[in-house]
Amino acid sequence: MNMEPIYLNIINKLSDGVYFVDTDRRITFWSKASEEITGYKAEEIVGRRCNENLLSHIDEDGRPLCIVGCPLFATMSDGIQRKDKVFLRHKSGHRIPVIVNAFPMINEGEIVGAVEIFTLASPRYYEDDLIERLSDIAMKDSLTNLPNRRYLESFLEYKFNEFNRFHVPFAVLFADVDNFSDFNNKYGHDLGDEILKNIGATVRTTLRTTDLFGRWGGEEFVGVYAIKKETEAPILAEKIRILIQNTQVMSKEGKMLNATVSLGITVSHPDDTVKSIVERADQLMYESKRKGKNCVSFG
């Protein structure tokens, strides 16, 4: 007797939301209670990856869990059950606090996916703007509106988990605006701020859903990019260099001004850590400075 339809029928009668994902984080089952709690029908969800941010899980510190701390991904990585309180986004826009339980799905000793059970917490919902403000404060740079250093470090931790479990390579780019102090002294800090904001806005338009570009601090930026092979990394960095070189701001006198960047880019190694890969990209950036600036160094 095939028991699977019976089990699924039982799950669909539960008041808690239940969904399954495979090792690619693609949702394979979405229960009736999941529909009722989130507003999303099964046909809108099944087949999509949970990290596409449809539910946009955020924890109590405002961290976007689908990007930097997914309980399902962690459970599939180490086989450990996890329980957490998160805020998911209802289809209509407001936030709902839920308690999530994530379990690995194991077949013949191998992890083949994960199950998440989520239960409504109290109060029933929060104003969406409140949670979004918390997220912005915690994870965004106030000047450029880019992800900040904390966000980038969390994303890199996630990328290393993905790299170590699924061998998905990635590249880290470190960029520093050339002669930025001279630019500020000559044209003023307001125009310096504008060039930083415009650099961020320009690069943001090139990003895929698998990439992240943020402000590391001062005039420094860090990018994290999904790649299939190492040779993609310097090509990607060169495109960004050219885009930034052609990003402009207008002075009070009506003159169009631009800035250049020196870039270093490297790819993930099995023995890397967040610290080591960023430091290597940083050193490569300084190599570009020594070469004469406005260029890319890869290693």
C-alpha positions in Angstrom: 0.0 0.0 0.0 1.3 3.5 -0.9 1.1 5.4 2.3 2.3 8.7 0.9 -1.1 10.1 0.0 -2.4 9.2 3.5 0.5 11.0 5.1 0.1 14.1 2.9 -3.7 14.1 3.7 -2.9 14.1 7.4 -0.3 16.9 7.0 -2.9 19.0 5.1 -5.3 18.7 8.1 -2.7 20.2 10.5 -3.1 23.8 11.7 0.6 24.4 11.4 2.2 25.2 8.1 4.4 22.5 6.6 6.6 22.5 3.5 9.4 20.4 2.0 12.5 21.5 0.1 15.1 19.4 -1.8 18.8 19.9 -1.5 18.6 22.7 -4.1 16.2 24.5 -1.7 13.4 24.1 -4.2 10.0 23.7 -2.5 8.4 20.4 -3.4 5.3 20.5 -1.0 3.2 23.3 0.5 0.5 22.4 2.9 -3.1 23.8 3.2 -2.2 25.5 6.5 0.8 27.1 4.8 -1.6 28.6 2.3 -3.8 30.0 5.1 -1.0 31.4 7.2 0.9 33.1 4.3 -1.7 33.8 1.7 0.3 32.0 -0.9 -1.4 29.1 -2.8 0.6 25.9 -3.4 0.7 26.6 -7.2 2.5 30.0 -6.5 5.1 28.4 -4.3 5.9 24.8 -5.3 8.8 24.6 -7.7 10.3 27.8 -6.5 13.5 28.0 -4.4 12.9 29.1 -0.8 15.8 31.6 -1.0 14.0 33.6 -3.8 12.7 35.8 -0.9 9.1 35.3 -1.5 8.4 34.9 2.2 11.4 37.1 3.1 12.1 35.7 6.5 13.6 38.1 9.0 14.8 37.4 12.5 14.3 39.5 15.6 17.5 41.5 14.8 16.2 42.3 11.3 18.6 39.9 9.5 17.3 38.6 6.2 17.5 34.9 6.9 16.8 33.8 3.3 20.2 35.3 2.5 22.4 35.2 5.5 21.1 32.6 7.9 18.5 30.1 6.5 17.6 27.4 9.1 16.7 25.0 6.4 20.0 25.4 4.6 21.9 25.0 7.9 19.9 21.9 8.8 20.7 20.3 5.4 24.3 21.1 5.9 24.8 19.5 9.3 21.7 17.4 9.9 20.9 19.2 13.1 17.2 20.1 13.9 16.7 23.8 14.5 14.0 25.9 16.1 13.7 29.7 15.7 11.4 32.7 15.9 11.1 34.6 12.6 8.9 37.1 10.9 7.6 36.0 7.5 6.0 38.4 5.0 2.4 37.6 4.2 1.3 37.9 0.6 -0.6 41.1 1.4 2.5 42.7 2.8 2.4 42.6 6.6 4.7 40.6 8.8 3.7 37.6 10.8 5.7 36.2 13.7 6.1 32.4 13.5 8.0 29.7 15.3 9.8 27.5 12.8 11.1 24.0 13.2 13.5 22.7 10.6 14.3 18.9 10.2 16.5 17.1 7.8 14.9 14.6 5.4 17.1 11.5 5.4 17.0 8.6 3.0 19.3 5.6 3.3 21.7 7.7 5.5 21.8 10.7 3.1 20.2 14.1 3.6 17.9 14.6 0.6 16.1 17.7 1.7 14.5 19.3 4.7 11.1 19.9 6.3 10.0 23.2 7.9 7.0 23.3 10.3 5.9 26.9 11.2 3.4 27.8 13.9 1.8 31.2 14.5 3.3 33.1 17.4 1.7 36.0 19.2 1.1 38.9 18.5 -0.5 37.9 15.2 1.3 40.5 13.0 3.5 43.5 13.2 3.5 46.6 11.0 5.7 45.8 8.0 7.4 49.2 8.1 8.7 48.5 11.7 10.4 45.3 10.7 11.8 46.9 7.5 13.2 49.8 9.5 14.9 47.3 11.9 16.3 45.5 8.9 17.6 48.7 7.3 19.3 49.8 10.6 20.9 46.5 11.1 22.0 45.6 7.6 22.2 48.7 5.4 24.7 51.5 5.0 22.8 54.8 5.6 24.6 56.8 2.9 24.6 54.5 -0.1 21.6 52.3 0.9 23.9 49.3 0.0 24.4 46.3 2.3 26.8 47.2 5.1 29.8 45.3 6.4 27.7 43.3 8.8 25.4 42.2 6.0 28.4 41.3 3.7 30.1 39.2 6.5 26.9 37.3 7.1 26.4 36.7 3.4 30.0 35.4 3.1 29.4 33.0 6.0 26.4 31.7 4.0 28.4 31.4 0.8 31.1 29.4 2.6 28.4 27.0 4.0 27.1 26.6 0.4 30.7 26.2 -0.9 31.7 23.6 1.6 28.6 21.5 1.3 27.7 21.8 -2.4 31.1 23.0 -3.9 29.5 26.2 -5.4 32.4 28.6 -6.1 32.2 32.3 -5.7 34.4 35.4 -6.1 35.1 38.2 -3.7 35.9 41.7 -5.1 37.5 44.5 -3.1 37.3 48.0 -4.5 38.8 51.3 -3.2 38.1 54.7 -4.8 41.3 56.2 -6.1 42.5 59.5 -4.6 39.3 59.9 -2.6 40.8 62.3 -0.1 42.0 64.5 -2.9 38.5 64.4 -4.4 36.9 65.5 -1.1 39.5 68.2 -0.6 39.0 69.6 -4.1 35.3 69.4 -4.5 33.9 69.0 -1.0 32.5 66.2 1.1 29.0 66.5 -0.3 30.2 65.7 -3.8 32.3 62.9 -2.3 29.2 61.4 -0.8 27.4 61.7 -4.1 30.1 59.8 -6.0 29.9 57.0 -3.4 26.1 56.9 -3.8 26.4 56.9 -7.6 29.0 54.1 -7.6 26.6 52.0 -5.5 23.6 52.8 -7.7 25.6 51.9 -10.8 26.9 48.6 -9.6 23.6 47.6 -8.1 22.0 47.6 -11.6 24.4 44.8 -12.6 23.7 42.4 -9.8 22.0 39.0 -10.2 20.0 37.5 -7.4 23.0 35.3 -6.5 25.3 38.4 -6.0 25.8 41.0 -3.3 27.7 44.4 -3.4 28.0 46.6 -0.4 30.0 49.3 1.3 32.8 47.9 3.5 33.6 51.2 5.0 34.8 54.7 4.0 35.5 54.6 0.2 35.8 50.8 0.2 33.3 48.4 -1.4 33.1 44.6 -1.4 31.3 42.4 -3.9 30.4 38.7 -3.7 29.7 37.0 -7.0 28.5 33.5 -8.0 30.8 32.0 -10.7 31.1 28.8 -12.6 34.8 29.0 -13.3 37.8 31.1 -12.1 38.3 32.9 -15.4 35.0 34.7 -15.0 36.3 36.6 -12.0 38.7 39.1 -13.6 36.3 39.7 -16.6 33.6 40.5 -14.1 35.9 42.9 -12.2 37.0 44.7 -15.4 33.4 45.3 -16.4 32.7 46.9 -13.0 35.9 49.0 -13.2 34.7 50.4 -16.6 31.2 51.1 -15.3 32.5 53.0 -12.3 35.0 55.0 -14.4 32.0 56.2 -16.4 29.9 57.1 -13.4 29.7 60.8 -12.9 28.5 63.6 -10.7 28.0 67.3 -11.5 29.9 70.0 -9.6 28.3 73.3 -8.6 30.0 74.8 -11.6 28.2 72.4 -13.9 31.3 70.3 -14.6 30.9 66.5 -14.9 33.2 64.7 -12.5 34.1 61.0 -12.2 36.2 58.8 -9.9 38.1 55.6 -10.6 38.6 52.5 -8.4 41.4 50.0 -7.9 40.1 46.5 -7.6 41.3 43.1 -6.4 39.3 39.9 -7.0 39.9 36.4 -5.9 37.9 33.1 -5.8 37.0 30.8 -2.9 39.5 28.1 -1.8 38.7 25.0 0.3 40.8 26.3 3.3 39.4 29.9 3.2 37.6 31.8 5.9 35.6 35.0 5.6 38.7 36.8 7.0 41.2 35.2 4.7 39.3 35.7 1.4 38.6 39.4 2.2 42.2 40.0 3.2 43.4 38.4 -0.1 41.1 40.5 -2.2 42.2 43.6 -0.2 45.9 42.8 -0.9 45.1 42.4 -4.5 43.4 45.8 -4.5 46.7 47.3 -3.1 48.6 45.6 -5.9 46.3 47.5 -8.3 47.2 50.7 -6.5 50.9 49.9 -6.9 50.4 49.3 -10.6 49.1 52.8 -11.1 45.4 52.6 -9.9 42.3 52.2 -12.0 43.0 48.6 -12.8 42.2 45.0 -11.7 44.4 42.5 -10.0 43.4 38.8 -9.8 44.8 36.0 -7.8 
